């Protein structure tokens, strides 16, 4: 009797347990459904196109920067740290901007995946990652990027030898030159059009931007003093008074570019800024 009961229990268990083939099919079905759900959720996201845009730019900038560090040298033994003497490529604002733009688009990708893209008209609140992204763009990314583009091509139009000597054409391919000095402008304008960025107060914005500008200015002056290398030939040909005027003019230009970014943001997202101001009035 006991043996018969055991046999009956085993038969019941076997009936309930799915066959290996059926189990594999169910697992495969669950995996396929999960992938489909993930793909659908990403493609149907409101910021789906924005995520694709940021991802492509982050990949492009990363690849271009690695290429620049590895292959753009004057001789085989030279590295990114020894390029044209003391300070390497890190003595050039273009290199600083290259890093800044790459980090920014990487931050955008991270925020698109796991952060928020909240606007004042929405009910939600900005996460910390979105606040970092917004402040970074407003105070550093946009003004520095615009400064690099406008000053480079402005000086280039007057006398290219002062900013980009002809010998560099043999070292730097044209596509890389445009990524470093040209495409920054349209890329950032498109980003401003696609994504709402909440600007900080002007006091914070100017303080952050001018701190970075003075840090870079101190760095290139130290390079000139320590290694007798003027990073930009235009600074070498100016006398001390002209240098002072030129530097002050560049600082004012930085501040104007910050205001330009604020104006463009207002032009693209005027209604959202009105919502923000209304919220501030209610809270006060």
CORNOR-V194877 format. One record per pair of residues at least 24 apart in sequence whose ideal C-beta (glycine too) atoms are under 8 Angstrom apart, sorted by the first residue. I is the first residue (numbers start at 0). GAP is how many residues later the second one is. If there is no record, write none. Layout:
i: {I & I}
gap: {GAP & GAP}
This chain:
i: {45 & 46 & 46 & 46 & 48 & 49 & 49 & 49 & 49 & 49 & 50 & 50 & 50 & 52 & 52 & 52 & 53 & 53 & 53 & 53 & 53 & 54 & 54 & 56 & 56 & 57 & 57 & 57 & 57 & 57 & 59 & 60 & 60 & 60 & 60 & 60 & 61 & 61 & 63 & 63 & 63 & 63 & 64 & 64 & 64 & 66 & 67 & 67 & 67 & 71 & 71 & 71 & 72 & 73 & 83 & 84 & 84 & 85 & 85 & 85 & 85 & 86 & 86 & 86 & 86 & 86 & 90 & 90 & 90 & 90 & 90 & 91 & 92 & 92 & 92 & 92 & 93 & 93 & 93 & 93 & 95 & 95 & 96 & 96 & 96 & 96 & 96 & 97 & 99 & 99 & 99 & 99 & 100 & 100 & 100 & 100 & 103 & 103 & 103 & 103 & 106 & 106 & 106 & 107 & 107 & 107 & 116 & 116 & 118 & 118 & 118 & 118 & 119 & 119 & 119 & 119 & 119 & 119 & 120 & 120 & 120 & 125 & 130 & 132 & 133 & 133 & 133 & 133 & 134 & 134 & 134 & 136 & 136 & 136 & 136 & 137 & 137 & 137 & 137 & 137 & 137 & 137 & 137 & 138 & 138 & 138 & 138 & 138 & 138 & 139 & 139 & 139 & 140 & 141 & 141 & 141 & 141 & 141 & 142 & 142 & 142 & 142 & 142 & 143 & 143 & 144 & 144 & 144 & 145 & 145 & 145 & 145 & 145 & 145 & 146 & 146 & 146 & 146 & 147 & 147 & 147 & 148 & 148 & 148 & 148 & 149 & 150 & 150 & 151 & 152 & 152 & 154 & 160 & 161 & 161 & 161 & 161 & 162 & 162 & 162 & 164 & 188 & 191 & 191 & 191 & 191 & 192 & 195 & 195 & 196 & 196 & 197 & 198 & 198 & 198 & 201 & 201 & 204 & 204 & 205 & 205 & 208 & 208 & 208 & 209 & 209 & 209 & 212 & 212 & 212 & 216}
gap: {71 & 65 & 70 & 148 & 145 & 58 & 62 & 67 & 144 & 145 & 58 & 61 & 62 & 137 & 138 & 141 & 51 & 54 & 55 & 58 & 137 & 54 & 57 & 48 & 130 & 44 & 47 & 48 & 50 & 51 & 119 & 37 & 40 & 41 & 44 & 118 & 40 & 44 & 34 & 112 & 115 & 116 & 33 & 34 & 37 & 109 & 30 & 108 & 112 & 99 & 100 & 104 & 98 & 97 & 145 & 142 & 144 & 137 & 140 & 141 & 143 & 132 & 136 & 140 & 142 & 144 & 128 & 129 & 132 & 138 & 140 & 139 & 51 & 54 & 55 & 123 & 54 & 58 & 86 & 87 & 48 & 120 & 47 & 48 & 51 & 83 & 87 & 82 & 40 & 41 & 44 & 45 & 40 & 44 & 83 & 86 & 29 & 32 & 33 & 37 & 25 & 26 & 29 & 25 & 83 & 87 & 78 & 79 & 77 & 150 & 153 & 156 & 78 & 152 & 153 & 155 & 156 & 159 & 150 & 151 & 154 & 72 & 67 & 64 & 63 & 64 & 65 & 66 & 65 & 69 & 73 & 51 & 54 & 60 & 124 & 59 & 61 & 62 & 67 & 120 & 123 & 124 & 127 & 61 & 65 & 66 & 69 & 70 & 119 & 68 & 69 & 72 & 47 & 46 & 50 & 115 & 116 & 119 & 66 & 111 & 114 & 115 & 118 & 65 & 68 & 39 & 40 & 43 & 38 & 39 & 42 & 111 & 114 & 115 & 103 & 106 & 107 & 110 & 32 & 33 & 36 & 32 & 33 & 35 & 36 & 107 & 99 & 102 & 29 & 28 & 29 & 79 & 72 & 70 & 71 & 72 & 75 & 69 & 70 & 71 & 68 & 75 & 69 & 72 & 73 & 76 & 75 & 73 & 76 & 68 & 72 & 78 & 62 & 63 & 66 & 56 & 60 & 53 & 57 & 49 & 52 & 45 & 46 & 49 & 41 & 44 & 45 & 37 & 38 & 41 & 30}
